[in-house]
Amino acid sequence: MIILGFAVLGVVLGAWTAKRRKGSGADVAQYAAVYGIAFALLGLLTTLVLDRVLF
């Protein structure tokens, strides 16, 4: 669930960033996809670290 939460946060943050920079619809989609992937990877690493530390 951490991975999914991070991915959704990344998509929202990426779309907001592109809109703030006055990007077109394609820019918003690309930023959302890239931020979503990056944040999902960060969530995966967070999950792995927490799994190792707590269990």
C-alpha positions in Angstrom: 0.0 0.0 0.0 2.9 2.3 0.6 4.0 1.9 -3.0 0.6 2.8 -4.3 0.3 5.8 -2.1 3.7 7.1 -3.2 2.7 6.5 -6.9 -0.6 8.5 -6.5 1.3 11.3 -4.7 3.8 11.4 -7.5 1.1 11.6 -10.2 -0.6 14.4 -8.4 2.6 16.3 -7.8 3.8 15.8 -11.4 0.5 17.0 -12.9 0.5 20.0 -10.5 4.1 20.9 -11.5 3.3 20.7 -15.2 0.2 22.9 -14.8 2.1 25.4 -12.7 4.7 25.7 -15.5 1.8 26.2 -18.0 2.4 22.9 -19.9 0.1 21.5 -22.5 -2.0 18.3 -21.9 0.8 16.1 -23.2 3.2 17.8 -20.8 0.9 17.2 -17.9 0.6 13.5 -18.8 4.3 13.1 -19.2 5.2 14.8 -15.9 2.5 12.8 -14.1 3.8 9.5 -15.6 7.5 10.2 -14.8 6.8 11.5 -11.3 4.5 8.5 -10.6 7.2 6.1 -11.6 9.8 7.8 -9.6 7.7 8.0 -6.5 6.6 4.4 -6.9 10.3 3.4 -6.9 10.8 5.5 -3.8 7.8 3.8 -2.2 9.3 0.4 -3.1 12.6 1.2 -1.5 10.7 2.5 1.6 8.7 -0.7 1.8 11.9 -2.8 1.5 13.7 -0.8 4.2 10.7 -1.0 6.6 10.3 -4.7 6.0 14.0 -5.3 6.8 13.9 -3.1 9.9 10.6 -4.3 11.4 10.7 -8.0 10.6 
